[in-house]
Amino acid sequence: MDDQEKKIKPKYIDDGHTIYNMDVDGMPNKRPKNNEGLGLTRRERRAVIRAALLHFLPILFGIIVCFTLVMILLYFWLK
C-alpha cells in the first residue's frame, strides 16, 4: 500500500503565472520609437558619413593587405 500512495502525484494545474521574467532588453517591440532623428542638415550628414568612411578606411586597407599576403603565401607554399 505504501508504494501505491507514493506513485500517485497531484495533478498540475496551470494558473498562468510567470515564474521567470522573459523580457529581453533590445527586442524590437521593446525599443522606444525615436522619430526625431539627429536633426542634421544635408551638409552635416555628408560630413558624418565621410568621417565614418575615413575612420574605417585603414581597417579595410589592413584586411585587404592581410588577405593579399595570405594569398601570396599560399601561392608560394602550394607551388
N, C-alpha and C positions, 0 to 999 in steps of 0.2 A: 504494500500500500504506500509506503514511503516513496518508492520510485515513481509511481504514477502522479503523485502530488508535485514532485519536482519537475516533471516533464510538462506540466500544464503551465503555460505562460499567459500572462494577461494580454489581451488584445490591444495593440497600439492604436490610438485614435488621434489622427492629425487634427490639431486645433488651429493650425495656420500661423503660429507664432514663429518668428525668425530666431534661430539660435545664434547665428553669426552674421554680422553686418557684411553684406555682399557688395557694397558700394565701392567702386574703384575710381580713384582720382584720375581725371583726364579722359574719361569716357565721353564720346561725342554728345550724348544727351545731358551730361553734367557740366559741360563747359558754358560759361556765361557768354551770351551773344554780345559782341562788341562791334557795332556797325559804324562807329565813329571813325575808325582808322587813325592814322597819324596826322592827317591834315597837311600833307606835304604838297608843295606846288610841283608842277611838271619838272622844273629845273632841279629842285631838291631831290625828287625821286630819281632822276637820272644820275645825280651825284652820288646818292646812296648805292644804287646798283653798280656804278662804276667803281666805287670804293670797295664793295664786296668782291667784285671780279678781280680787282688788283690785289686784294688780300689773298684770294685763293689761287692766283696765278702761279706763285712759286711752288705751292703744293702740287698743282697739276704738272708743272715742269719737272719736279722731283719724281713723280710717279712715272712720267714718260721716260725719264733718264734711267730709272731703275728697270723698267720693262725692257728698254733697249739693251741695257747691259746684260740682263739675263738672257735675252735672245742671242746676243753675240757670244756669250759664254756657252750656251747650248749648241750653237753652230760649231764652235771650235771643239767642244767636247765630243760631239757625235760625228764629227767629220771622219 
